Amino acid sequence: MCAMAKRVAAAGSVVIARPISEVFGFFADAENDPMWRSGVKSIRRRGELGVGTEYEQTVAGPGGRGVSANVRVTAFEPERRVAFEATSGPVRPEGEYRFETVDGGTRVTFSLAAQLSGLKSLVMSGPVQKTMDAEVGALSKAKEYLEKSA
């Protein structure tokens, strides 16, 4: 029997009318995520910011119940890029934020991707895609938060 596999992914960008140092600082520390990601129930950083930083995170799962979705920072390039990978939970996506100075502020590009195999590819690809699209779509909430708090 051939194992089925499916890649799900989402990406989007937004320009935030704030300096790159401020925008990078906000996104680089995932403890700020509850301010713009509505699915985050709790998050706590373990250690200093940088490659290897781990976050204990609980997100809203099916029926609103909490699901562990811990993450680890895999790349940290100040004012350029932060990447991470999920280390717990039923789906373990990888994600990345990229930052660039543009006229009028800072462009943030956010991408997520996960490889689903076997039964997960059949049963979970739709809901996972919907969740990833919503996560990326929430960039507008981060923009609103950062521009209002200026």
RAVENGI-V966067 format. One record per residue. N is the residue number from 1. RES is the residue in one small letter. SS is DSSP state (H for helix, E for strand, L for the rest). NEAR is the number of other C-alpha atoms within 10 Angstrom. Layout:
n=N res=RES ss=SS near=NEAR
n=N res=RES ss=SS near=NEAR
This chain:
n=1 res=m ss=L near=3
n=2 res=c ss=L near=5
n=3 res=a ss=L near=8
n=4 res=m ss=L near=12
n=5 res=a ss=E near=15
n=6 res=k ss=E near=14
n=7 res=r ss=E near=13
n=8 res=v ss=E near=19
n=9 res=a ss=E near=19
n=10 res=a ss=E near=19
n=11 res=a ss=E near=17
n=12 res=g ss=E near=16
n=13 res=s ss=E near=17
n=14 res=v ss=E near=16
n=15 res=v ss=E near=19
n=16 res=i ss=E near=23
n=17 res=a ss=L near=18
n=18 res=r ss=L near=18
n=19 res=p ss=L near=16
n=20 res=i ss=H near=21
n=21 res=s ss=H near=14
n=22 res=e ss=H near=14
n=23 res=v ss=H near=23
n=24 res=f ss=H near=23
n=25 res=g ss=H near=14
n=26 res=f ss=H near=15
n=27 res=f ss=H near=18
n=28 res=a ss=H near=22
n=29 res=d ss=L near=17
n=30 res=a ss=H near=19
n=31 res=e ss=H near=17
n=32 res=n ss=H near=15
n=33 res=d ss=H near=18
n=34 res=p ss=H near=15
n=35 res=m ss=H near=13
n=36 res=w ss=L near=18
n=37 res=r ss=L near=18
n=38 res=s ss=L near=14
n=39 res=g ss=L near=17
n=40 res=v ss=E near=19
n=41 res=k ss=E near=18
n=42 res=s ss=E near=16
n=43 res=i ss=E near=20
n=44 res=r ss=E near=14
n=45 res=r ss=E near=17
n=46 res=r ss=E near=12
n=47 res=g ss=L near=10
n=48 res=e ss=L near=10
n=49 res=l ss=L near=15
n=50 res=g ss=L near=17
n=51 res=v ss=L near=15
n=52 res=g ss=L near=16
n=53 res=t ss=L near=18
n=54 res=e ss=E near=23
n=55 res=y ss=E near=22
n=56 res=e ss=E near=17
n=57 res=q ss=E near=22
n=58 res=t ss=E near=20
n=59 res=v ss=E near=21
n=60 res=a ss=E near=16
n=61 res=g ss=L near=15
n=62 res=p ss=H near=9
n=63 res=g ss=H near=6
n=64 res=g ss=H near=10
n=65 res=r ss=L near=10
n=66 res=g ss=E near=16
n=67 res=v ss=E near=17
n=68 res=s ss=E near=19
n=69 res=a ss=L near=23
n=70 res=n ss=L near=20
n=71 res=v ss=E near=25
n=72 res=r ss=E near=21
n=73 res=v ss=E near=23
n=74 res=t ss=E near=17
n=75 res=a ss=E near=17
n=76 res=f ss=E near=19
n=77 res=e ss=E near=14
n=78 res=p ss=L near=14
n=79 res=e ss=L near=19
n=80 res=r ss=L near=15
n=81 res=r ss=E near=19
n=82 res=v ss=E near=23
n=83 res=a ss=E near=20
n=84 res=f ss=E near=21
n=85 res=e ss=E near=21
n=86 res=a ss=E near=21
n=87 res=t ss=L near=18
n=88 res=s ss=L near=17
n=89 res=g ss=L near=16
n=90 res=p ss=L near=13
n=91 res=v ss=L near=16
n=92 res=r ss=L near=17
n=93 res=p ss=L near=23
n=94 res=e ss=E near=20
n=95 res=g ss=E near=21
n=96 res=e ss=E near=19
n=97 res=y ss=E near=23
n=98 res=r ss=E near=19
n=99 res=f ss=E near=23
n=100 res=e ss=E near=18
n=101 res=t ss=E near=17
n=102 res=v ss=E near=13
n=103 res=d ss=L near=9
n=104 res=g ss=L near=11
n=105 res=g ss=E near=15
n=106 res=t ss=E near=23
n=107 res=r ss=E near=22
n=108 res=v ss=E near=24
n=109 res=t ss=E near=18
n=110 res=f ss=E near=22
n=111 res=s ss=E near=20
n=112 res=l ss=E near=22
n=113 res=a ss=E near=19
n=114 res=a ss=E near=21
n=115 res=q ss=E near=16
n=116 res=l ss=E near=22
n=117 res=s ss=E near=16
n=118 res=g ss=L near=12
n=119 res=l ss=H near=12
n=120 res=k ss=H near=16
n=121 res=s ss=H near=18
n=122 res=l ss=H near=13
n=123 res=v ss=H near=12
n=124 res=m ss=L near=15
n=125 res=s ss=H near=21
n=126 res=g ss=H near=12
n=127 res=p ss=H near=11
n=128 res=v ss=H near=20
n=129 res=q ss=H near=18
n=130 res=k ss=H near=14
n=131 res=t ss=H near=14
n=132 res=m ss=H near=21
n=133 res=d ss=H near=18
n=134 res=a ss=H near=15
n=135 res=e ss=H near=20
n=136 res=v ss=H near=20
n=137 res=g ss=H near=18
n=138 res=a ss=L near=16
n=139 res=l ss=H near=21
n=140 res=s ss=H near=15
n=141 res=k ss=H near=14
n=142 res=a ss=H near=22
n=143 res=k ss=H near=18
n=144 res=e ss=H near=14
n=145 res=y ss=H near=14
n=146 res=l ss=H near=18
n=147 res=e ss=H near=13
n=148 res=k ss=H near=8
n=149 res=s ss=L near=6
n=150 res=a ss=L near=8
